[in-house]
Amino acid sequence: MRDTFAATVNQAMDEDPRVAVVLAAISANMFRASAARHPGRVIDVGIREQAMIGVAGGLALAGMRPVVHSYAPFLVERPFEQIKLDLGHQGVGAVLVSIGGSYDAAEEGRTHQAPGDVALLDTLPGWTVYAPGHPDEVRGALEAAVPGDHPVYVRLSGTANRTALPVNGRLSVLRTGSPRSAGVVVAVGPMLDRVLEATADLDVTVAYTSTVRPFDRDGLSELVGAAGNADVLVVEPYLRGTSAHEVAEALGDRRHRQSNLGVARDREVRAYGTPAQHARAHGLDTEGIAKAARDFFLV
């Protein structure tokens, strides 16, 4: 996904003179050729993440389209005040592209982990958020985001699904349950393949999205209306319950049950380990998702 991101943005720089890249040392080698071709449009501020967002805000105010990139905690959490003020309060946008995700950089420790990034951006209005599940979806998200002017967050992952799906803001149905099905499972981004395997023996509808915000409330309402039960399980690669309010809004006109899987809110995994070990600890491996789905739907 990181390679696709760099290739897509480098091409955009060649085609659109508004596009500028702002870095804080991370991935600088991927944009050296563009820096030579387009002097002044690749800006590396060093390890000064707050300044990185401030520079992006200034570029946006000057009519440029900044693409800002770093690890998720350095891109969203550390400079959040600048995101709130230098972008949001000024009424300008940028395309923030993160790596590391919730625990992709588990070997680097807690400093490089940001499971709360999407939930944090959810406190600000007007953001489009993508969580691609395949490198081709990264390209689709960026091709939709870069030509615009609004604020966009693209959350890259070290894990990918086997097949790319359309990046169109709608829920894509991968499996349709019977008219008496147990309910609907929504898989977000890189969770899809695990969800499909984990629910293979359940009578449920499985839907997918890589467009986290705006959430397809109408699409979810339609799927639940067609299912046998208004029970919804959301499996997200970040903080558990991040999209719970979206499900509640989508289904506010009917009685429903919902459950949420994601990175645990009530504890911190302090061991370094590997991404696979962290996924297992949070119940986000195939076995954990299967158990949670059975416990929720087969009550």
C-alpha positions in Angstrom: 0.0 0.0 0.0 2.9 2.4 0.8 4.4 1.8 -2.6 1.1 2.4 -4.3 0.6 5.6 -2.3 4.0 7.0 -3.4 3.5 6.0 -7.1 0.1 7.6 -7.2 1.1 10.8 -5.6 4.3 11.1 -7.6 2.1 10.8 -10.8 -0.3 13.4 -9.4 2.6 15.8 -8.9 3.5 15.5 -12.5 0.0 16.1 -13.7 -1.3 18.7 -11.2 0.8 21.7 -10.3 -1.3 22.3 -7.1 -0.1 19.0 -5.5 2.7 19.3 -2.9 4.0 16.7 -0.5 4.8 17.5 3.2 6.9 15.0 5.1 8.5 14.6 8.6 11.5 12.5 7.5 9.3 9.3 6.9 9.3 7.9 3.3 11.4 10.9 2.1 13.3 8.6 -0.3 10.1 7.8 -2.2 9.7 11.4 -3.3 13.3 12.4 -4.2 12.8 12.1 -7.9 9.7 14.3 -7.6 11.6 16.8 -5.5 14.1 17.1 -8.3 11.5 17.5 -11.0 9.3 19.9 -9.0 11.5 22.2 -6.8 9.7 23.5 -3.7 6.8 21.0 -3.9 8.3 18.3 -1.7 8.9 19.7 1.8 10.6 17.7 4.5 10.3 19.5 7.8 12.3 16.8 9.7 10.9 15.4 12.9 8.6 18.4 13.5 5.1 17.0 13.1 3.2 20.0 14.4 5.1 22.1 11.8 4.3 19.6 9.1 0.6 20.2 9.6 1.1 24.0 9.9 3.0 24.0 6.6 0.2 22.0 5.0 -2.3 24.6 6.2 -0.3 27.4 4.8 0.0 25.6 1.4 -3.7 25.0 1.4 -4.4 28.7 2.1 -2.2 29.5 -0.8 -4.2 27.3 -3.2 -2.1 24.2 -3.1 -3.3 20.7 -2.4 -0.9 19.3 0.3 -0.5 15.5 0.8 0.9 15.0 4.3 2.5 11.7 5.3 3.9 10.0 8.4 3.2 7.2 10.9 -0.4 7.5 12.2 0.5 8.7 15.8 2.8 11.4 14.4 0.3 12.4 11.7 -2.9 12.5 13.7 -2.3 12.3 17.5 0.8 14.5 18.0 -0.3 17.4 15.8 -4.0 17.2 16.5 -4.3 20.8 17.7 -2.8 21.9 14.3 -5.2 19.7 12.4 -8.1 21.2 14.4 -6.9 24.8 13.9 -4.6 25.1 10.9 -6.8 23.0 8.7 -10.3 22.8 10.2 -10.7 26.3 11.8 -9.1 27.9 8.7 -11.6 26.0 6.5 -9.0 24.4 4.3 -8.2 20.8 3.4 -5.3 18.4 3.0 -4.8 14.7 2.3 -3.3 13.0 5.3 -1.8 9.6 4.5 -0.7 7.4 7.4 1.2 4.2 7.8 1.6 2.1 10.9 -2.1 1.8 11.6 -3.1 0.4 15.0 -0.2 -2.0 15.5 1.5 -2.6 12.1 4.7 -1.2 13.6 4.4 -3.4 16.8 8.1 -3.9 16.9 8.6 -0.2 17.4 6.5 -0.1 20.5 3.6 2.1 21.7 5.1 5.3 20.3 4.3 4.0 16.7 0.7 2.8 17.4 -2.4 4.8 17.0 -5.6 2.7 17.2 -7.6 5.9 18.1 -6.7 7.9 15.0 -10.1 7.6 13.2 -12.0 8.1 16.5 -10.0 11.3 17.1 -10.7 12.7 13.6 -14.3 11.8 14.1 -14.5 14.7 16.6 -13.9 17.1 13.7 -16.6 17.8 11.0 -16.2 17.3 7.3 -13.5 14.7 7.1 -13.5 11.9 4.5 -11.8 8.8 5.8 -10.6 5.8 3.9 -9.2 2.5 5.3 -8.2 0.7 2.1 -8.1 -3.1 2.2 -6.0 -3.6 -0.9 -3.3 -1.5 -2.7 -5.6 -0.9 -5.7 -8.0 0.7 -3.2 -5.3 3.0 -2.1 -5.0 4.3 -5.7 -8.8 4.7 -5.9 -9.0 6.6 -2.7 -6.1 9.0 -3.6 -7.5 9.6 -7.1 -10.8 10.6 -5.5 -9.1 12.7 -2.8 -6.2 14.6 -4.4 -8.2 16.7 -7.0 -10.5 18.1 -4.3 -10.1 20.7 -1.5 -11.7 19.0 1.5 -9.9 17.2 4.4 -9.2 13.6 3.7 -7.5 10.9 5.8 -6.2 7.7 4.1 -5.1 5.0 6.6 -2.7 2.6 5.0 -2.2 -0.9 6.4 0.4 -3.6 6.3 -2.3 -6.2 5.8 -4.2 -6.6 2.6 -7.2 -8.5 1.3 -6.8 -10.8 -1.7 -9.1 -8.8 -3.9 -9.7 -5.1 -4.4 -13.2 -3.7 -4.3 -14.7 -0.4 -5.6 -13.9 2.7 -3.6 -17.2 4.4 -4.1 -18.5 5.2 -0.6 -21.1 2.4 -0.7 -21.2 -0.9 1.2 -20.3 -3.8 -1.1 -22.1 -7.0 -0.4 -19.8 -10.1 -0.5 -22.3 -12.6 0.9 -26.0 -12.4 1.2 -27.8 -14.2 4.0 -31.2 -15.9 3.7 -34.5 -14.1 4.5 -34.1 -15.7 8.0 -30.5 -14.8 8.4 -29.0 -13.8 11.8 -28.0 -10.3 10.7 -25.3 -8.3 9.0 -21.5 -8.1 9.4 -19.7 -5.0 8.2 -16.0 -5.6 7.6 -13.8 -2.5 7.3 -10.6 -2.4 5.1 -8.1 -5.1 5.8 -10.5 -7.1 8.0 -12.5 -8.5 5.1 -10.7 -11.7 4.3 -10.7 -12.7 8.0 -14.4 -11.8 8.4 -15.4 -13.9 5.4 -13.5 -16.9 6.7 -14.7 -16.4 10.3 -18.4 -16.3 9.3 -18.3 -18.9 6.6 -20.6 -21.2 8.6 -23.1 -18.5 9.7 -26.2 -17.4 7.9 -25.3 -13.7 7.7 -24.9 -11.0 5.2 -21.3 -9.8 4.9 -20.7 -6.2 3.6 -17.5 -4.3 3.1 -16.4 -0.8 3.0 -13.1 1.1 2.7 -14.8 4.4 2.9 -15.2 4.9 6.7 -16.5 8.5 6.6 -19.0 9.4 5.4 -20.4 6.0 6.4 -23.0 4.5 4.1 -25.9 4.7 6.5 -28.6 4.2 3.8 -26.8 1.1 2.5 -26.7 -0.4 6.0 -30.3 0.4 6.6 -31.3 -1.4 3.3 -29.2 -4.5 4.2 -30.6 -4.8 7.7 -34.1 -4.3 6.2 -33.5 -7.3 3.9 -32.0 -9.5 6.6 -33.9 -11.7 9.0 -32.7 -9.8 12.1 -31.7 -6.3 12.8 -28.4 -7.4 14.4 -25.2 -5.8 13.2 -21.6 -6.7 13.9 -18.9 -4.2 12.8 -15.3 -5.4 12.5 -12.8 -2.5 12.3 -9.0 -2.4 12.3 -8.8 0.4 14.9 -10.4 1.3 18.2 -13.4 -0.8 19.1 -16.7 0.9 18.7 -15.4 3.8 16.5 -18.4 3.4 14.1 -20.9 2.5 16.8 -22.6 5.9 16.5 -22.8 5.5 12.7 -24.7 2.2 13.1 -27.0 3.8 15.7 -27.8 6.7 13.3 -28.4 4.4 10.4 -30.8 2.2 12.4 -32.4 4.8 14.6 -35.8 4.1 13.1 -35.9 0.4 14.3 -35.1 -1.8 17.2 -31.7 -3.4 16.6 -28.7 -4.9 18.4 -25.1 -4.2 17.5 -21.7 -5.4 18.6 -18.3 -4.0 17.7 -14.9 -5.6 17.2 -11.7 -3.6 17.1 -8.6 -2.7 19.2 -9.5 -3.1 22.9 -10.5 0.0 24.8 -10.1 -1.4 28.3 -6.5 -2.5 28.2 -3.2 -1.9 26.4 -1.0 -4.6 24.9 2.4 -3.7 26.3 4.5 -6.4 24.7 6.2 -5.5 21.4 5.6 -8.7 19.4 4.3 -8.9 15.9 1.2 -7.5 14.2 -0.3 -11.0 14.1 0.2 -11.4 17.8 -1.4 -8.1 18.5 -4.4 -9.0 16.3 -4.8 -12.2 18.3 -4.6 -10.4 21.6 -7.4 -8.0 20.5 -9.5 -10.8 19.0 -9.0 -9.6 15.5 -7.6 -12.8 14.1 -9.9 -15.2 12.3 -10.4 -17.3 15.4 -11.3 -14.3 17.5 -13.7 -12.9 15.0 -15.4 -16.3 14.6 -15.9 -16.7 18.3 -17.3 -13.1 18.7 -19.6 -13.6 15.7 -21.0 -16.9 17.1 -21.4 -15.4 20.6 -23.3 -12.4 19.1 -25.5 -14.0 16.5 -26.2 -17.4 18.0 -27.8 -16.3 21.2 
